[in-house]
């Protein structure tokens, strides 16, 4: 599956610090999938910058559907 392909998979997303000094992105999806992804703080900041850049690119294309349209946002705990 590519980054621009739609999916019907639902997932929960949690982001937070670990006791080991890492930033964890934890994904829990249907079917019992649990995916903990740990990043150094610098890597987490790079990911945050990529997310912001992607959001800006979507807005520049005029495709920002906002909270009223588009696919439901993943639930964050």
N, CA, C and O atoms as CSV, one atom per row, in Angstrom:
chain,resi,resn,atom,element,x,y,z
A,1,UNK,N,N,0.851,-1.170,0.000
A,1,UNK,CA,C,0.000,0.000,0.000
A,1,UNK,C,C,0.894,1.230,0.000
A,1,UNK,O,O,1.849,1.318,0.771
A,2,UNK,N,N,0.578,2.159,-0.858
A,2,UNK,CA,C,1.332,3.401,-0.928
A,2,UNK,C,C,0.748,4.465,-0.015
A,2,UNK,O,O,-0.337,4.299,0.542
A,3,UNK,N,N,1.475,5.547,0.127
A,3,UNK,CA,C,1.054,6.612,1.040
A,3,UNK,C,C,-0.202,7.319,0.547
A,3,UNK,O,O,-0.921,7.917,1.347
A,4,UNK,N,N,-0.482,7.262,-0.760
A,4,UNK,CA,C,-1.641,7.968,-1.315
A,4,UNK,C,C,-2.825,7.040,-1.566
A,4,UNK,O,O,-3.770,7.421,-2.257
A,5,UNK,N,N,-2.787,5.840,-1.020
A,5,UNK,CA,C,-3.891,4.885,-1.177
A,5,UNK,C,C,-4.793,4.947,0.038
A,5,UNK,O,O,-4.315,5.010,1.171
A,6,UNK,N,N,-6.099,4.931,-0.195
A,6,UNK,CA,C,-7.044,4.935,0.918
A,6,UNK,C,C,-7.122,3.556,1.543
A,6,UNK,O,O,-6.825,2.551,0.897
A,7,UNK,N,N,-7.525,3.516,2.812
A,7,UNK,CA,C,-7.622,2.270,3.553
A,7,UNK,C,C,-8.852,2.314,4.455
A,7,UNK,O,O,-9.284,3.385,4.883
A,8,UNK,N,N,-9.396,1.165,4.730
A,8,UNK,CA,C,-10.538,1.054,5.633
A,8,UNK,C,C,-10.096,0.625,7.028
A,8,UNK,O,O,-10.939,0.363,7.886
A,9,UNK,N,N,-8.791,0.550,7.267
A,9,UNK,CA,C,-8.279,0.115,8.556
A,9,UNK,C,C,-8.423,1.250,9.573
A,9,UNK,O,O,-8.016,2.383,9.318
A,10,UNK,N,N,-9.006,0.926,10.720
A,10,UNK,CA,C,-9.135,1.907,11.801
A,10,UNK,C,C,-8.025,1.651,12.817
A,10,UNK,O,O,-7.639,0.506,13.057
A,11,UNK,N,N,-7.516,2.733,13.411
A,11,UNK,CA,C,-6.440,2.590,14.389
A,11,UNK,C,C,-6.527,3.686,15.437
A,11,UNK,O,O,-7.055,4.770,15.189
A,12,UNK,N,N,-5.997,3.380,16.613
A,12,UNK,CA,C,-5.834,4.359,17.684
A,12,UNK,C,C,-4.379,4.781,17.703
A,12,UNK,O,O,-3.484,3.970,17.464
A,13,UNK,N,N,-4.148,6.043,17.988
A,13,UNK,CA,C,-2.803,6.592,17.994
A,13,UNK,C,C,-2.546,7.276,19.327
A,13,UNK,O,O,-3.344,8.089,19.791
A,14,UNK,N,N,-1.408,6.928,19.939
A,14,UNK,CA,C,-0.983,7.581,21.176
A,14,UNK,C,C,0.455,8.058,20.978
A,14,UNK,O,O,1.263,7.365,20.361
A,15,UNK,N,N,0.768,9.232,21.500
A,15,UNK,CA,C,2.111,9.781,21.396
A,15,UNK,C,C,2.515,10.285,22.774
A,15,UNK,O,O,1.758,11.000,23.431
A,16,UNK,N,N,3.716,9.907,23.208
A,16,UNK,CA,C,4.171,10.389,24.502
A,16,UNK,C,C,5.588,9.956,24.797
A,16,UNK,O,O,6.185,9.192,24.038
A,17,UNK,N,N,6.131,10.449,25.910
A,17,UNK,CA,C,7.493,10.094,26.299
A,17,UNK,C,C,7.543,8.733,26.980
A,17,UNK,O,O,6.565,8.294,27.587
A,18,UNK,N,N,8.691,8.071,26.873
A,18,UNK,CA,C,8.894,6.807,27.586
A,18,UNK,C,C,9.851,7.043,28.747
A,18,UNK,O,O,10.536,8.065,28.795
A,19,UNK,N,N,9.897,6.113,29.667
A,19,UNK,CA,C,10.816,6.225,30.804
A,19,UNK,C,C,12.270,6.069,30.368
A,19,UNK,O,O,13.182,6.369,31.138
A,20,UNK,N,N,12.495,5.600,29.133
A,20,UNK,CA,C,13.851,5.427,28.605
A,20,UNK,C,C,14.327,6.668,27.851
A,20,UNK,O,O,15.386,6.636,27.225
A,21,UNK,N,N,13.556,7.771,27.901
A,21,UNK,CA,C,13.972,9.005,27.260
A,21,UNK,C,C,13.696,9.064,25.767
A,21,UNK,O,O,14.319,9.847,25.049
A,22,UNK,N,N,12.781,8.253,25.302
A,22,UNK,CA,C,12.414,8.237,23.898
A,22,UNK,C,C,11.011,8.824,23.746
A,22,UNK,O,O,10.269,8.950,24.719
A,23,UNK,N,N,10.666,9.177,22.522
A,23,UNK,CA,C,9.299,9.586,22.197
A,23,UNK,C,C,8.655,8.394,21.504
A,23,UNK,O,O,9.182,7.893,20.510
A,24,UNK,N,N,7.524,7.939,22.018
A,24,UNK,CA,C,6.865,6.767,21.444
A,24,UNK,C,C,5.602,7.177,20.706
A,24,UNK,O,O,4.769,7.920,21.225
A,25,UNK,N,N,5.481,6.679,19.489
A,25,UNK,CA,C,4.224,6.712,18.748
A,25,UNK,C,C,3.709,5.286,18.821
A,25,UNK,O,O,4.344,4.357,18.324
A,26,UNK,N,N,2.554,5.125,19.445
A,26,UNK,CA,C,1.979,3.791,19.645
A,26,UNK,C,C,0.706,3.686,18.816
A,26,UNK,O,O,-0.216,4.488,18.967
A,27,UNK,N,N,0.666,2.700,17.950
A,27,UNK,CA,C,-0.480,2.488,17.070
A,27,UNK,C,C,-1.109,1.150,17.412
A,27,UNK,O,O,-0.426,0.128,17.484
A,28,UNK,N,N,-2.415,1.166,17.623
A,28,UNK,CA,C,-3.178,-0.045,17.884
A,28,UNK,C,C,-4.284,-0.109,16.840
A,28,UNK,O,O,-5.142,0.771,16.769
A,29,UNK,N,N,-4.250,-1.167,16.029
A,29,UNK,CA,C,-5.201,-1.281,14.923
A,29,UNK,C,C,-6.094,-2.498,15.094
A,29,UNK,O,O,-5.830,-3.388,15.902
A,30,UNK,N,N,-7.166,-2.504,14.300
A,30,UNK,CA,C,-8.073,-3.648,14.294
A,30,UNK,C,C,-7.285,-4.926,14.036
A,30,UNK,O,O,-6.267,-4.909,13.344
A,31,UNK,N,N,-7.756,-6.016,14.589
A,31,UNK,CA,C,-7.106,-7.298,14.379
A,31,UNK,C,C,-5.988,-7.573,15.367
A,31,UNK,O,O,-5.210,-8.508,15.174
A,32,UNK,N,N,-5.895,-6.776,16.420
A,32,UNK,CA,C,-4.899,-7.026,17.448
A,32,UNK,C,C,-3.503,-6.531,17.130
A,32,UNK,O,O,-2.541,-6.952,17.772
A,33,UNK,N,N,-3.372,-5.654,16.160
A,33,UNK,CA,C,-2.054,-5.118,15.804
A,33,UNK,C,C,-1.660,-4.038,16.807
A,33,UNK,O,O,-2.418,-3.095,17.033
A,34,UNK,N,N,-0.488,-4.171,17.404
A,34,UNK,CA,C,0.069,-3.171,18.310
A,34,UNK,C,C,1.466,-2.836,17.803
A,34,UNK,O,O,2.308,-3.721,17.650
A,35,UNK,N,N,1.706,-1.558,17.545
A,35,UNK,CA,C,2.969,-1.148,16.955
A,35,UNK,C,C,3.566,0.019,17.733
A,35,UNK,O,O,3.169,1.165,17.522
A,36,UNK,N,N,4.525,-0.256,18.641
A,36,UNK,CA,C,5.206,0.824,19.339
A,36,UNK,C,C,6.410,1.282,18.515
A,36,UNK,O,O,7.259,0.468,18.153
A,37,UNK,N,N,6.485,2.561,18.222
A,37,UNK,CA,C,7.595,3.123,17.459
A,37,UNK,C,C,8.304,4.132,18.345
A,37,UNK,O,O,7.706,5.135,18.737
A,38,UNK,N,N,9.574,3.884,18.669
A,38,UNK,CA,C,10.336,4.759,19.550
A,38,UNK,C,C,11.329,5.587,18.745
A,38,UNK,O,O,11.982,5.088,17.828
A,39,UNK,N,N,11.429,6.872,19.110
A,39,UNK,CA,C,12.296,7.809,18.401
A,39,UNK,C,C,13.088,8.641,19.395
A,39,UNK,O,O,12.602,8.969,20.477
A,40,UNK,N,N,14.312,8.976,19.014
A,40,UNK,CA,C,15.090,9.956,19.775
A,40,UNK,C,C,14.332,11.284,19.672
A,40,UNK,O,O,13.612,11.499,18.697
A,41,UNK,N,N,14.479,12.175,20.653
A,41,UNK,CA,C,13.770,13.454,20.596
A,41,UNK,C,C,14.006,14.226,19.291
A,41,UNK,O,O,13.078,14.832,18.756
A,42,UNK,N,N,15.229,14.205,18.785
A,42,UNK,CA,C,15.523,14.913,17.538
A,42,UNK,C,C,14.751,14.317,16.359
A,42,UNK,O,O,14.255,15.046,15.500
A,43,UNK,N,N,14.654,12.979,16.328
A,43,UNK,CA,C,13.885,12.319,15.271
A,43,UNK,C,C,12.407,12.682,15.369
A,43,UNK,O,O,11.748,12.901,14.352
A,44,UNK,N,N,11.891,12.747,16.591
A,44,UNK,CA,C,10.486,13.105,16.797
A,44,UNK,C,C,10.217,14.527,16.298
A,44,UNK,O,O,9.164,14.797,15.720
A,45,UNK,N,N,11.164,15.424,16.521
A,45,UNK,CA,C,11.004,16.793,16.029
A,45,UNK,C,C,11.007,16.826,14.505
A,45,UNK,O,O,10.258,17.597,13.905
A,46,UNK,N,N,11.841,15.995,13.868
A,46,UNK,CA,C,11.850,15.917,12.404
A,46,UNK,C,C,10.515,15.400,11.882
A,46,UNK,O,O,10.005,15.889,10.873
A,47,UNK,N,N,9.949,14.408,12.572
A,47,UNK,CA,C,8.647,13.867,12.176
A,47,UNK,C,C,7.576,14.952,12.302
A,47,UNK,O,O,6.726,15.097,11.423
A,48,UNK,N,N,7.622,15.711,13.394
A,48,UNK,CA,C,6.655,16.792,13.588
A,48,UNK,C,C,6.768,17.823,12.467
A,48,UNK,O,O,5.753,18.321,11.979
A,49,UNK,N,N,7.990,18.144,12.059
A,49,UNK,CA,C,8.191,19.092,10.964
A,49,UNK,C,C,7.630,18.534,9.653
A,49,UNK,O,O,7.037,19.274,8.868
A,50,UNK,N,N,7.815,17.234,9.414
A,50,UNK,CA,C,7.270,16.612,8.201
A,50,UNK,C,C,5.745,16.631,8.207
A,50,UNK,O,O,5.122,16.842,7.166
A,51,UNK,N,N,5.142,16.411,9.375
A,51,UNK,CA,C,3.679,16.476,9.484
A,51,UNK,C,C,3.175,17.884,9.173
A,51,UNK,O,O,2.202,18.054,8.438
A,52,UNK,N,N,3.846,18.896,9.740
A,52,UNK,CA,C,3.447,20.276,9.461
A,52,UNK,C,C,3.605,20.617,7.978
A,52,UNK,O,O,2.739,21.271,7.396
A,53,UNK,N,N,4.709,20.176,7.366
A,53,UNK,CA,C,4.943,20.457,5.950
A,53,UNK,C,C,3.886,19.779,5.087
A,53,UNK,O,O,3.415,20.367,4.113
A,54,UNK,N,N,3.508,18.553,5.431
A,54,UNK,CA,C,2.478,17.844,4.668
A,54,UNK,C,C,1.133,18.549,4.793
A,54,UNK,O,O,0.400,18.667,3.811
A,55,UNK,N,N,0.802,19.020,5.999
A,55,UNK,CA,C,-0.464,19.744,6.205
A,55,UNK,C,C,-0.470,21.035,5.392
A,55,UNK,O,O,-1.485,21.383,4.787
A,56,UNK,N,N,0.651,21.743,5.376
A,56,UNK,CA,C,0.742,22.970,4.586
A,56,UNK,C,C,0.603,22.674,3.095
A,56,UNK,O,O,-0.025,23.443,2.368
A,57,UNK,N,N,1.187,21.563,2.633
A,57,UNK,CA,C,1.101,21.196,1.217
A,57,UNK,C,C,-0.346,20.899,0.822
A,57,UNK,O,O,-0.791,21.285,-0.258
A,58,UNK,N,N,-1.071,20.217,1.696
A,58,UNK,CA,C,-2.480,19.917,1.417
A,58,UNK,C,C,-3.287,21.206,1.347
A,58,UNK,O,O,-4.121,21.372,0.457
A,59,UNK,N,N,-3.042,22.112,2.276
A,59,UNK,CA,C,-3.757,23.397,2.255
A,59,UNK,C,C,-3.443,24.176,0.982
A,59,UNK,O,O,-4.330,24.801,0.400
A,60,UNK,N,N,-2.187,24.141,0.549
A,60,UNK,CA,C,-1.788,24.854,-0.663
A,60,UNK,C,C,-2.462,24.276,-1.904
A,60,UNK,O,O,-2.686,24.992,-2.880
A,61,UNK,N,N,-2.784,22.990,-1.871
A,61,UNK,CA,C,-3.472,22.351,-2.997
A,61,UNK,C,C,-4.970,22.618,-2.958
A,61,UNK,O,O,-5.682,22.292,-3.908
A,62,UNK,N,N,-5.454,23.209,-1.866
A,62,UNK,CA,C,-6.878,23.472,-1.729
A,62,UNK,C,C,-7.669,22.241,-1.346
A,62,UNK,O,O,-8.879,22.185,-1.569
A,63,UNK,N,N,-7.002,21.251,-0.771
A,63,UNK,CA,C,-7.663,19.997,-0.403
A,63,UNK,C,C,-7.903,19.861,1.089
A,63,UNK,O,O,-8.184,18.763,1.567
A,64,UNK,N,N,-7.800,20.944,1.829
A,64,UNK,CA,C,-7.999,20.881,3.276
A,64,UNK,C,C,-9.491,20.753,3.556
A,64,UNK,O,O,-10.227,21.738,3.490
A,65,UNK,N,N,-9.939,19.531,3.871
A,65,UNK,CA,C,-11.361,19.291,4.121
A,65,UNK,C,C,-11.743,19.652,5.540
A,65,UNK,O,O,-12.928,19.766,5.854
A,66,UNK,N,N,-10.756,19.834,6.404
A,66,UNK,CA,C,-11.022,20.246,7.773
A,66,UNK,C,C,-11.858,19.249,8.536
A,66,UNK,O,O,-12.091,18.139,8.056
A,67,UNK,N,N,-12.318,19.624,9.725
A,67,UNK,CA,C,-13.052,18.702,10.570
A,67,UNK,C,C,-14.435,18.340,10.029
A,67,UNK,O,O,-15.019,17.348,10.464
A,68,UNK,N,N,-14.967,19.118,9.096
A,68,UNK,CA,C,-16.322,18.841,8.613
A,68,UNK,C,C,-16.351,17.834,7.470
A,68,UNK,O,O,-17.416,17.298,7.166
A,69,UNK,N,N,-15.235,17.562,6.836
A,69,UNK,CA,C,-15.253,16.657,5.697
A,69,UNK,C,C,-14.091,15.697,5.713
A,69,UNK,O,O,-13.242,15.748,6.603
A,70,UNK,N,N,-14.052,14.829,4.738
A,70,UNK,CA,C,-12.955,13.882,4.625
A,70,UNK,C,C,-13.129,12.700,5.548
A,70,UNK,O,O,-14.195,12.499,6.132
A,71,UNK,N,N,-12.070,11.918,5.676
A,71,UNK,CA,C,-12.091,10.728,6.520
A,71,UNK,C,C,-12.056,11.122,7.988
A,71,UNK,O,O,-11.508,12.170,8.333
A,72,UNK,N,N,-12.632,10.298,8.858
A,72,UNK,CA,C,-12.560,10.593,10.294
A,72,UNK,C,C,-11.107,10.584,10.754
A,72,UNK,O,O,-10.282,9.819,10.254
A,73,UNK,N,N,-10.817,11.449,11.713
A,73,UNK,CA,C,-9.475,11.482,12.267
A,73,UNK,C,C,-9.273,10.275,13.179
A,73,UNK,O,O,-10.222,9.822,13.819
A,74,UNK,N,N,-8.024,9.738,13.249
A,74,UNK,CA,C,-7.766,8.661,14.200
A,74,UNK,C,C,-7.994,9.160,15.620
A,74,UNK,O,O,-7.783,10.335,15.921
A,75,UNK,N,N,-8.422,8.262,16.474
A,75,UNK,CA,C,-8.629,8.639,17.874
A,75,UNK,C,C,-7.299,8.612,18.587
A,75,UNK,O,O,-6.514,7.678,18.425
A,76,UNK,N,N,-7.044,9.643,19.382
A,76,UNK,CA,C,-5.832,9.702,20.196
A,76,UNK,C,C,-6.229,9.607,21.640
A,76,UNK,O,O,-7.166,10.275,22.078
A,77,UNK,N,N,-5.521,8.777,22.391
A,77,UNK,CA,C,-5.790,8.631,23.812
A,77,UNK,C,C,-4.889,9.503,24.611
A,77,UNK,O,O,-4.970,9.513,25.839
